[in-house]
Amino acid sequence: MKYIHPKAEVVGDVSLGENSSVWAFAVIRGDEGEIKIGRNTGMQEHCVIHGEGVEIGDNVTVGHSAVVHGARIGSNVLVGIGAIILDEAEIGEWVIIGAGSVVTPGMKIESNSLVLGTPAKVVRSLNDEDRKLITTSWGKYVERVIKLEGISRKA
């Protein structure tokens, strides 16, 4: 099951993994190249996914009003509300990008990192509580997808 809210826009060359979701007013534009989105991944309200070479792994939450433009994001990542990840940035696995942070073009974020600020900087390694936050975040969206099965538009 995949879920696309009726007021979301998904256009062009976009693949969406099992149990993934795109919520109201989110925009995913695959008009400049393929956009690959993994399993159990949620794009929350008002986020924008666009640009060439976008890959988003499994078990990812892209927060409200976040922007991912031409970047690659590994699995088990939480992109905070209003964060911006720019062209050719690469985000490892098990990473939290804090709300409002700006990951600059070409920046490489190693796995197991908490990233904050403008421009974004790694401030520390993740702990067990951080990993639980990541898992809880994407897990809640998968539960919503399952509850909504058959209610609204499917991908």
Secondary structure, DSSP 8 states (H G I E B T S, - for coil): --EE-TT-EEEEEEEE-TT-EE-TT-EEEEEEEEEEE-TT-EE-TT-EEESTTEEE-SSEEE-TT-EEES-EE-SSEEE-TT-EE-TT-EE-SSEEE-TT-EE-TT-EE-SSEEEETTTTEEEEE--HHHHHHHHHHHHHHHHHHHHHTTTS-B-
